[in-house]
Amino acid sequence: MFHFNCFNVEDSDDPSVGLINGELSIPGNLIRAQVFDPVVDEVLALIDEQAKRVGHRIDALLLVGGFSASNYL
């Protein structure tokens, strides 16, 4: 479970959405499936598309941006 502090919410206790005492709890597998996997899939598809355009072997790849440092990616 990952826990996030939520500010400026009308009701800081809404267990039906996982909000308890102003803290939202989200299972890690849900974050991976709904947030990270779609982004990783898109990045990999874009890399594959660019690699096909080059038409020869690629020995190195440079990714930029904060998410490029992700071990998961």
C-alpha positions as MATLAB code, in Angstrom:
seq = 'MFHFNCFNVEDSDDPSVGLINGELSIPGNLIRAQVFDPVVDEVLALIDEQAKRVGHRIDALLLVGGFSASNYL';
ca = [
       0.000    0.000    0.000;
       1.148    3.510   -0.814;
      -0.142    6.347    1.345;
      -0.661    9.913    0.133;
      -1.649   12.939    2.202;
      -4.671   14.694    0.721;
      -5.328   18.358    1.392;
      -8.385   20.524    0.793;
     -10.863   17.655    0.626;
     -14.443   18.108    1.785;
     -14.406   14.936    3.873;
     -11.045   13.687    5.145;
     -12.669   10.348    6.047;
     -14.216    8.462    3.147;
     -13.278    4.789    3.450;
     -15.237    3.974    0.293;
     -12.420    5.587   -1.738;
      -9.599    4.688    0.659;
      -9.417    8.084    2.369;
      -8.876    7.845    6.126;
      -7.783   10.794    8.287;
      -6.793   12.749    5.188;
      -4.580    9.943    3.894;
      -5.323    8.073    0.687;
      -4.180    4.447    0.536;
      -3.660    2.886   -2.890;
      -2.393   -0.647   -3.497;
       0.944   -0.783   -5.313;
      -0.328   -3.231   -7.940;
      -3.122   -0.780   -8.836;
      -0.657    2.107   -9.239;
       1.563   -0.073  -11.417;
      -1.303   -1.302  -13.606;
      -3.147    2.009  -13.961;
      -0.314    4.556  -13.904;
       3.087    3.112  -14.745;
       2.334    0.246  -17.154;
       0.437    2.385  -19.694;
       3.261    4.951  -19.736;
       5.973    2.287  -20.030;
       4.039    0.590  -22.838;
       3.812    3.897  -24.711;
       7.522    4.647  -24.247;
       8.473    1.171  -25.487;
       6.172    1.542  -28.506;
       7.749    4.904  -29.378;
      11.252    3.446  -29.047;
      10.285    0.510  -31.259;
       8.816    2.859  -33.866;
      11.962    4.990  -33.939;
      14.203    1.911  -34.108;
      12.300    0.670  -37.167;
      12.791    4.032  -38.866;
      16.561    3.938  -38.354;
      16.862    0.670  -40.243;
      20.086   -0.524  -38.608;
      21.331   -1.801  -35.272;
      21.153    0.633  -32.350;
      23.988    0.257  -29.841;
      22.889    2.928  -27.378;
      19.761    4.781  -26.425;
      19.519    8.034  -24.501;
      16.319    8.721  -22.588;
      15.728   12.121  -20.986;
      13.320   13.398  -18.374;
      12.556   12.381  -14.827;
      10.839    9.101  -15.656;
      13.845    7.961  -17.712;
      15.658    7.368  -14.393;
      13.038    4.814  -13.366;
      14.391    1.312  -12.811;
      10.951    0.002  -13.782;
      11.177    1.661  -17.189;
];
